[in-house]
Amino acid sequence: MAFVYFSSKPTTMGFSPLSLSLSLFLFLFHFHSTLSSSSPPPLCAHHQSLSLLQFKQSFSIQTTPWEDQYTQYPKTESWKEGTDCCFWDGVTCDLQTGLVTGLDLSSSMLHGTLHSNNSLFSLHHLRKLDLSFNNFTTSHISSRFGQFSNLTHLNLSWSGFEGQVPSEISHLSKLVSLDLSHNGYPGLQLISFDKIVRNLTKLRELDLSWVDMSLVVPGSLMNLSSSLSWLKFRFCGLQGKLPSSMGKLKYLRYLDLAWNNFTGSIPYDFEQLTELVSLRLSQNSYLSLEPISFYKIVQNLTKLRELDMDSVDMSLVAPKSLTNLSSSLSYLFLRRCGLQGKFPVEIPSSPGLVQQQLEWFYATMSGELQQLTRSIAFRHEQSSRHYAFNIFKG
């Protein structure tokens, strides 16, 4: 058995208290030296801080909520000269360089015109920029947005931008998400759209709702990135027939082409969009859905939770086939679809619904249908289905 004695002589373990003390001292000295030589996290680069403060000064704070946003607060009020901008609301910095890489000023109550000479455009290292839900009314989308070559996310929605969408947006080749929706109906020329879809090959999310795309040929939609999972072109003035090769966008989960001027039959290959969770094709000029297309859609789109076909001509579709719809549906809107015949009572029993709203206008309320509507009235509200302006019987 080994014994340790408190003496300066070596112990049976081979170490003396003196050598142990010396080793401990050297270890602590090395540890302290390491901590002392480690540089603290860098402060926000001075020129970046200055650019942000100049940006702040170029806008006023709007006291009333913009676009019904009640979660707004003035983030830039935390921006104070002499403090580290990396700790300001909405600002993200690179931990190594202190350069500003992210700016989230959504719902910040900003009011004023965003000019092309704004100091914002000197923040060349931005990767994420969100200016949504502010009031930049009368501002145009500057071509200088195209200088943010590192951007992966750009959101300018709900902020009152006008004019033309600049073709320089197509320079943002690293973009994964682009949202220009719900502004002052800015225009998008065909040549600009073609450049965007040709160069932004990494896009996963694209929302151009309320952008005037009336000059864009629907066939050019097929040049969009095949990796898209979110595509919203709502109220864009698109016209003509839906492209016949929509199936190539096989990763789509959300597709909204409502409130345009599409005509003709919904292509068969919609059945290939098997990842779809939400499909909205309502309120187009004259879209029709043939029985075979509807059959393939309901057979293959098993993940659907939302289906809006309001005003799509489904007069040739047998109501009985509605029973094959995905049981995961929580929202179904089939108003003004021309459906006629005996109403399939099996639909309201789908396990994906807790509550259903059925509006019966110009329908014959008799027999099973009367009993059905009475039973529905007692359900809790969580989901909805609309079949108004059809002609069900029996």
N, C-alpha and C positions, 0 to 999 in steps of 0.2 A: 504494500500500500504506500502511495506517495505522500510525503509530508512537506509542508511549506513553512519555513521559519522566517521570522522577521529579522534578517541580518543582511549585511552587504555581501555575504558570500553566496555563491550560486546554490540554489536549492536543488532538490532531487528532480524538479521539473526543468532545470536548466536556466532559470531566470532569477535575477535578484530584484528586490523592490526598486533599486535605483534604475536598473535598465527598463523596468516596466514603466516607471514614472517618465523616463526620457522618451520612451516610445509614445506614451500618451500625449506628451507635450508636442512632439513632432507631428503627430496626427492632427491635433487641434490647430496647430499653426498652419498646416497645409490646408485644412478645411476652411479656416478663416481667410487665408490668402485666396482660395478659390472663390469664396463668396465676394470678396472685395474686388476681384478682377472681373466678376460677372457684371456686364453693363445692364442697367435698368431698362425696362421696356422703353423704346423710343417714343418721344412725344410726337404729336402731330406735326408734320413738316410745316414750317412757318408760312411758306407761300400757299400751301393748301388751306391753312387756317384763314389766311387773308382772303382767299378766293371765296370761301364759304361766308365770311362776314360781309363781303361785298354783295354776294347773292342775297343774303338776308335783307340788306338795306334796299335792294331793288324792288321789294314787294311790301305791301301793307298787310295787316292781319284783318281778315273779314270777320266781323263779329257775329253775323248770322250764318247758320249752317248752309253749306253748299250741297245741292243735290240730295237733300234729305239725309245727310250723314250726321248722326247724332253722337258719333264717337270721335268727332274731330277735336283736336287741341293744337295750339300753336307750338309745334316742336322747336321752331327756330328761336323761341324766347329763351331757351337754355343756352344759346350760343353767346358766350361772353368773351370779349377780348381778354387775353392773358390767361385763359384756361385751356386745357388740352382738348382740342376738337375731337379727339378719338373717344371722348366721353360725352359728347353732345348727343342729344336725342336725334335718332335717325341716321347717325353717322357710323360707318364701319371702317376700320383701318387695318392695313396689313401689319401684323405683329412684329415683323422684322424690320420694315422700312418706315413705318408710320405714315405711309401714303394712304389717302382716302380711296377705298375700293368699293364702298357701298353707300348709297344715299336713299333712304326710305323716308320721303316726305309726303306720303299719302295722307289725305285728310288733315292737312296742316294749316288749313284756313288761309292759304296764301292767295293774294289778290293783286293782279297787275299784269303787265305785258312782259312776256319772256322774249327779249330781243336777241338777235344773233350775236351781239357783242357782250352778252352776259358772262360774268366770271365763271358761271357753271361750266362753260365749255373749256376751261383751263384745267379741269380735273380729269386729265387724260388716262388715269389708271382705274377709272370706274369699271366695275364688273356688273353691278346691279344698280339700276336707277328707277325709282318709282315716284312719279309726280302726280299720281291719280287723285281724283277728288279734291282738286283745288280750282281756283277761278282765274284762269289765264285767258279769259274772253278777249277776242280780237288778236290773240297771238297766233302766229303761223308756226307750223312744225319746222324748225330751222334745219337747213341742210347740214349744219354743224353737228347735229346728232350723229351723223355718219362718221365723225372723227373719233368716236368712242370705240376704238377697234377691239377693246378687251371685253366689251359688254356681252353678258350672257342673258340678262333679263332687262327688258325695257317696257315700262308701263306708263303710258301717257293718257289713260282713259279718263272719262268723266271730268275733263278739265277745260273744255271750251275752245280747244284748238280749231283753227279754221284754215282755209286756203287749200293748197295741194300737199299731198304726202310726197316729200322729196325722194328722188330716186337714190339719193345718197344713203338712205336707210339700208339699201342692199349691200353696203360696204361692211355691215355688221355681221360678218360671216360666222362669228362664234355664238350668235343668238340662239338660245334655247326657247325663250318665251318672248313674244311680242304682242302687246295689247294697245291698240290705238282706238278702241271702241268708244262710242257714246260721247262724241265731241260735237263740234258745230258743223257736221256733215262735210268734212274735208274731202277733196277729190283725189282719186288714185287713177292716174293714166295707165293705159295698157302697157306702155313701154316700161314704166316704173314697176308695175306689178310683175312683169316678166323678169325683170332684173332681180326683184326680191325673191321670187320662187326659184330662180336659177342659182342664186348665190347663198341663200340662207338654208343650207342643206341639213343643218343640225336642229332645226325648229321642231319642238315637241308641242308647243301651244301657240296658236295664232287666232287672235280675235280682232276682226276688222268691222264689227257691227257698227252701223251708222256711218260708214265710210262710203262715199259715192263711187261705186265700181261699175256704173252703167256702161262704161266703155270697155270693160274687161270681157273677153270672150270666155264663156263657161268652160270650153275645152282646155283653156290654159290652167284650170284648177288641177289638171292632172300632172302638172309639172311641180306641184308642191312636194315637199319632203315626205317620203313614204313612212317616215318615223313619227309623223304627227299623231298625237293622242287627243288633241283638243282643237277643234276647228269651228269657229263661229263667224258666219258671214250673214248676220241678220240685218234686214232692212238696208241692203246695199245697192238696190236697183239692178241686180243681176238679171239677165233676161235670156231666153232661149231654152234649149233642152238641157236637162241634167247630163253631165258626161257619162258615157256608157262604161267607163272603166273605173268607177269609184272604188271598186273592190281592191285596188292596189294599195289603198290607204288602210291596210289591214290591222294597224295598231290603234285606230281611232276608237276612243271611248265616248267622246262627246261630239256630236255633229248637229249644228244648227244652221239651216239654210232658210229659215222662215222669213216671211214678209219680203219676198223678192218677186220677180216676174217670170219664174220658171214655168214652162209649159211641157205638155207631152206626158208620156208614161214614165213612172219611176223605174229606172233600169233594173233588170234582173239581178245584176251583180251586187246589189245592196246586201244580198244574202251572205256575201263573203265578209262583211264587216262584223265578224262574230264577237269582237270585243266591245261592241257598242253597249253603253249603259244608258245613254240618252240620245234620242233621235227626234228632231223637230223639223218638219217640212210644211208647217201650216201657212195659210194665208198667202199662197202664190197665185199667179194669174189663172192657170188651169192645169194643175197637176192631176194625173189620174193614176190609180193603182189597180192593175189587173189581178184577177184571182190567183194566177200562178205566181206572180211576184209576191203577193201578200202571203200565200202559203209558204213560200221559201223563206220569207222574212221571219214569220212566226216560228218556223221549224228550226231556224239556225241562230237567230238572235236571242239566245236563251238567257243572256245577262241583262236584258233590257229592264230598266226600272222606270223610264219615262218615255212615252210615245205620244207625240202630238201631230196629228194628221188633220187638224181643223181645216175644213174647206177643200180637202183632197177628194176627188171624185172616186168613191168606192162603191158605186151603184151596182157593179157586177159582182161584188164580193158577197158571198152568202153569210148572213149573220152567224150561222152555226160555227163558221171557221174562227170566230173571235174566241171561242173556248180554248183554242190552241195557243193563245198568247202566253208569254212567260208568266209563271206564277210569282215572279219577283216584282212585277209591275206595282208601282205605288202611284203612278200618275198616267192616266190614259185619257186623251182628248180626241174625240171623233165627232165633233160637231159639224153639221152641214156637209156630211160626207155622202149623202144620198143612199145610205143603208136602208134596206127595206125587207120586209118579211117578218117572220116570227122571231121575237126577241129571245136569245139564248139565256135561260135563267141560270146557267152554270157559271156565268162570268162573275157575278158578285161573290161567289163562294171561294174565289182564288185566295190562297193563304197569304199572299203578299199584301193583302189589303185589310185594314182594320175598319176603315170607314170609306164609304163611297158616296159621291154626290151624283145623282142622275137628274138631268133636266129634261123634261119631256114636253116639247113644244111640237104641235102638229102631229102628235102620235096618238094612237088609239089606246086609251087606258082601260084595259079590260082583262078579266081572267087573271092569269099568272102575273101579269105585269103590275096590276093593282096590288096584289099581295106582296110582290117583290118590293115595290116602293114603300109600302107600309113598314116592312121589316127593316129596310135600310135606314129609315128615319130614326131608329133607336140605336144606331151604331155610333161609336166615338169618332171624332174628327182627327184623322192623321193623314189620310191620303185621299185622292180624288179621281173620279172618272166622269167624263162628260160625253153624252151621246145625243146632245140636243140637235134639233132640226133634222131628224131622220124620220123614217116612216115605218116604225115597227108595228106589228100587229100580233094579236093573239096572246 
